[in-house]
Amino acid sequence: MYLITGCSHAGISTLLEKAIEYTTENYGSLLFVVIGGLHLIQFPKYNLGFLRQNEIDYLVTQTRRGVISHLYVNHCTSQRAYKKLKQKLGNAVTYLCAGQWTP
């Protein structure tokens, strides 16, 4: 199952929980690939502000539990949050870049 997000302003944990709830009720337990902007920093345009550590911890937990098979992050995830996820999850995280920056 693919969960594609724009900016996860409501929190990726909220979006994924709703997706898990819906798919479990209708199709059983499924493995998720998450693609998109995860809004893991307060001011992503400037790559400033505080990381949303609770959201990062949630993604790490769900990936380690086998709910998420892979995270393809971009946009408002931020480079700082990506590096933190990459550090904890290794090859389960890929940054989808549409410009000059590469990890």
C-alpha positions as CSV (number, residue, x, y, z in Angstrom):
1,M,0.0,0.0,0.0
2,Y,1.3,3.4,-0.9
3,L,0.6,6.5,1.2
4,I,1.5,9.6,-0.8
5,T,1.5,12.9,1.0
6,G,2.0,16.5,0.1
7,C,2.9,18.3,3.3
8,S,1.9,16.3,6.3
9,H,0.8,19.3,8.3
10,A,-1.6,17.3,10.4
11,G,1.3,15.0,11.3
12,I,2.4,11.9,9.4
13,S,1.4,9.8,12.4
14,T,-2.2,11.0,12.1
15,L,-2.3,10.3,8.4
16,L,-0.7,6.9,8.6
17,E,-2.9,5.9,11.6
18,K,-6.0,6.7,9.5
19,A,-4.6,4.7,6.6
20,I,-3.8,1.8,8.8
21,E,-7.3,1.9,10.3
22,Y,-9.0,2.0,6.9
23,T,-6.9,-0.7,5.3
24,T,-7.1,-3.0,8.3
25,E,-10.9,-2.8,8.3
26,N,-11.3,-3.3,4.6
27,Y,-8.3,-5.4,3.5
28,G,-6.4,-6.7,6.5
29,S,-2.9,-5.8,7.6
30,L,-0.8,-4.3,4.8
31,L,2.7,-3.1,4.5
32,F,3.1,0.6,3.7
33,V,5.5,2.6,1.5
34,V,5.3,6.3,2.5
35,I,6.2,8.9,-0.2
36,G,6.2,12.6,0.2
37,G,6.7,15.6,2.4
38,L,6.6,14.6,6.0
39,H,6.7,18.1,7.6
40,L,9.2,17.0,10.2
41,I,10.5,20.5,10.9
42,Q,8.7,23.7,11.9
43,F,10.1,26.0,9.2
44,P,11.1,23.7,6.3
45,K,11.6,26.5,3.8
46,Y,14.6,27.7,5.7
47,N,15.6,24.3,7.2
48,L,15.3,26.0,10.6
49,G,13.4,25.4,13.8
50,F,12.8,22.4,15.9
51,L,12.5,18.9,14.6
52,R,9.2,17.2,15.3
53,Q,10.9,14.5,17.3
54,N,7.6,12.7,18.2
55,E,6.8,12.3,14.5
56,I,10.4,11.0,13.8
57,D,10.1,8.5,16.6
58,Y,6.7,7.3,15.3
59,L,8.2,6.7,11.8
60,V,11.1,4.8,13.3
61,T,8.9,2.7,15.5
62,Q,6.5,1.8,12.6
63,T,9.3,1.0,10.3
64,R,11.0,-1.3,12.9
65,R,7.6,-3.0,13.6
66,G,7.2,-3.8,9.9
67,V,4.3,-1.5,9.2
68,I,6.3,0.7,6.9
69,S,8.7,-1.0,4.4
70,H,10.2,2.2,3.0
71,L,10.1,6.0,3.3
72,Y,10.7,8.1,0.2
73,V,10.9,11.6,1.6
74,N,11.1,15.0,0.0
75,H,9.9,18.6,0.2
76,C,9.1,19.7,3.8
77,T,10.7,16.7,5.5
78,S,13.9,18.7,5.7
79,Q,17.5,17.6,5.3
80,R,18.0,17.6,9.0
81,A,15.1,15.2,9.6
82,Y,16.1,13.0,6.7
83,K,19.6,12.6,8.1
84,K,18.1,11.7,11.5
85,L,15.8,9.1,9.9
86,K,18.7,7.8,7.7
87,Q,20.8,7.4,10.8
88,K,18.2,5.3,12.6
89,L,16.7,3.4,9.6
90,G,19.5,3.2,7.0
91,N,18.4,1.8,3.6
92,A,14.7,2.0,4.6
93,V,14.8,5.8,3.8
94,T,15.5,7.5,0.5
95,Y,15.5,11.2,-0.2
96,L,13.7,12.1,-3.4
97,C,15.4,15.2,-4.6
98,A,14.3,17.3,-7.5
99,G,17.2,19.8,-7.3
100,Q,20.9,20.0,-6.5
101,W,21.0,18.6,-3.0
102,T,21.8,14.9,-2.5
103,P,22.5,13.2,0.8
